Amino acid sequence: MVDDVGLAEIDRRIQIVEDNLRQLMEQAAAYSGAADEERNADRIADQQAKLDVLMQEREALLAKT
């Protein structure tokens, strides 16, 4: 049986990280300059790594059914 509370929390966190990524992509498109681009690339990579971990947690939780 899937832990609905745990799954809901993971889904909420996924939604937050996906929104962060969307905002960072929009900011990256608006900024210019190497320093800004590098900083945004680092932030995007960080958020993508968080999203990857959350997706793995979600898959593991769903696999327990």
For each residue, the residues with C-beta under 8 A, 3 or more apart:
1: 64 65
2: 6 7 61 62 64 65
3: 6 7 61 64
4: 7 8
5: 8 9
6: 2 3 9 10 61
7: 2 3 4 10 11 58 61 62
8: 4 5 11 12
9: 5 6 12 13
10: 6 7 13 14 54 57 58 61
11: 7 8 14 15 58
12: 8 9 15 16
13: 9 10 16 17 54
14: 10 11 17 18 51 54 55 58
15: 11 12 18 19
16: 12 13 19 20
17: 13 14 20 21 47 50 51 54
18: 14 15 21 22 51
19: 15 16 22 23
20: 16 17 23 24 47
21: 17 18 24 25 44 47 48 51
22: 18 19 25 26
23: 19 20 26 27
24: 20 21 27 28 40 43 44 47
25: 21 22 28 29 44
26: 22 23 29 30
27: 23 24 30 31 40
28: 24 25 31 37 40 41 44
29: 25 26
30: 26 27
31: 27 28 36 37 40
32: 36 37
33: 36 37
34: 37 38
35: 38 39
36: 31 32 33 39 40
37: 28 31 32 33 34 40 41
38: 34 35 41 42
39: 35 36 42 43
40: 24 27 28 31 36 37 43 44
41: 28 37 38 44 45
42: 38 39 45 46
43: 24 39 40 46 47
44: 21 24 25 28 40 41 47 48
45: 41 42 48 49
46: 42 43 49 50
47: 17 20 21 24 43 44 50 51
48: 21 44 45 51 52
49: 45 46 52 53
50: 17 46 47 53 54
51: 14 17 18 21 47 48 54 55
52: 48 49 55 56
53: 49 50 56 57
54: 10 13 14 17 50 51 57 58
55: 14 51 52 58 59
56: 52 53 59 60
57: 10 53 54 60 61
58: 7 10 11 14 54 55 61 62
59: 55 56 62 63
60: 56 57 63 64
61: 2 3 6 7 10 57 58 64
62: 2 7 58 59 65
63: 59 60
64: 1 2 3 60 61
65: 1 2 62
